[in-house]
Amino acid sequence: MKLEHIKEILQTVSFYNTVDITQTFSKEDTDHIIVKSVKNTGVLQMTFIQTGQVVFYQSIDQAAEAVEGNLNSSTLM
């Protein structure tokens, strides 16, 4: 998935932060990352499904780079 497309998706999730929207990113038909906006903020909460690690991003660019890097690497977080 291209970085610009990931950014667009994350911008949408961040924009609608007053409702519960969850975006799941998959690789090879396996879910790897769940992203949602922390209610009433622009903060994105990213959960790496395989490890359970939760990371918060205030920057859409940084969050998008984390998603892209994870989906395009041979080793996943």
C-alpha positions, 0 to 999 in steps of 0.5 A, a space after each residue: 500500500 502506498 504511503 499517500 493512501 495510508 495518510 489519506 486513510 489516517 487523516 479520515 480516522 483522525 478527522 472523525 475523532 468524535 465517533 468510533 472508527 477503526 481501521 485495520 491494515 492487513 498483509 497477505 489476508 492477515 490483520 496486522 495493525 488496528 488504528 483508531 482515534 483517541 476520542 475528541 483528539 487528533 491522537 491516533 492509537 495504533 495496536 500491533 495485533 501480533 504483539 499487542 503493542 500499543 503506540 500513540 501518534 500525534 503526527 499522521 505522517 509518522 503514523 503512516 510511516 509506521 504502518 507502511 514500514 510494518 506492512 512492507 517489511 519482512 519482519 512485523 512488530 
